[in-house]
């Protein structure tokens, strides 16, 4: 992630919405990866890419959680 100075403070409600939206995206990406896993016609590289995307967004959720905890 790119580092930048953030002078905007989030209210607890705004922070919760940001985290919720990101966590929902993570959930949907995980569900997509699970669907690829259950398809017999899915290629291994498709499943691998879906898992990589889920892992990437999971890292974003973790980073966002740490940032929001520091902000609030």
C-alpha positions as CSV (number, residue, x, y, z in Angstrom):
1,X,0.0,0.0,0.0
2,X,1.1,3.5,-0.7
3,X,2.0,5.6,2.3
4,X,0.6,9.1,2.5
5,X,-0.1,11.6,5.2
6,X,-3.8,11.5,6.1
7,X,-5.0,14.6,7.9
8,X,-8.7,13.6,7.6
9,X,-10.0,11.9,10.7
10,X,-12.8,9.4,10.5
11,X,-15.8,9.3,12.8
12,X,-16.4,5.8,14.3
13,X,-19.4,5.4,12.1
14,X,-17.5,6.3,8.9
15,X,-14.7,3.9,9.9
16,X,-17.1,1.1,10.6
17,X,-18.7,1.6,7.1
18,X,-15.2,1.6,5.4
19,X,-14.3,-1.6,7.2
20,X,-17.6,-3.3,6.6
21,X,-17.5,-2.6,2.9
22,X,-14.0,-3.9,2.6
23,X,-14.8,-7.0,4.7
24,X,-17.8,-7.7,2.5
25,X,-15.7,-7.5,-0.6
26,X,-13.3,-10.0,1.0
27,X,-16.2,-12.3,1.9
28,X,-17.5,-12.3,-1.7
29,X,-14.1,-13.0,-3.2
30,X,-13.7,-15.9,-0.8
31,X,-17.1,-17.2,-1.9
32,X,-16.0,-16.9,-5.5
33,X,-12.8,-18.9,-4.8
34,X,-14.9,-21.6,-3.0
35,X,-17.2,-21.8,-6.0
36,X,-14.2,-22.3,-8.3
37,X,-13.1,-25.1,-6.0
38,X,-16.4,-27.0,-6.3
39,X,-16.5,-26.8,-10.1
40,X,-15.1,-29.9,-11.7
41,X,-14.5,-27.9,-15.0
42,X,-12.4,-25.2,-13.2
43,X,-8.8,-25.1,-14.1
44,X,-6.2,-25.2,-11.3
45,X,-4.7,-21.8,-12.3
46,X,-8.2,-20.2,-12.1
47,X,-8.6,-21.5,-8.5
48,X,-5.0,-20.4,-7.7
49,X,-5.7,-16.9,-9.0
50,X,-9.0,-16.6,-7.1
51,X,-7.2,-17.7,-3.9
52,X,-4.5,-15.1,-4.5
53,X,-7.1,-12.3,-5.0
54,X,-8.8,-13.4,-1.7
55,X,-5.4,-13.3,0.0
56,X,-4.6,-9.8,-1.3
57,X,-7.9,-8.4,-0.2
58,X,-7.5,-10.1,3.2
59,X,-4.3,-8.2,3.6
60,X,-6.1,-5.0,2.8
61,X,-8.7,-5.7,5.4
62,X,-6.0,-6.4,8.0
63,X,-4.1,-3.2,7.1
64,X,-7.3,-1.2,7.1
65,X,-8.2,-2.5,10.5
66,X,-4.9,-1.5,11.9
67,X,-5.1,2.0,10.4
68,X,-8.7,2.5,11.7
69,X,-7.7,1.4,15.2
70,X,-5.0,4.0,15.2
71,X,-7.3,6.7,13.9
72,X,-10.1,6.2,16.4
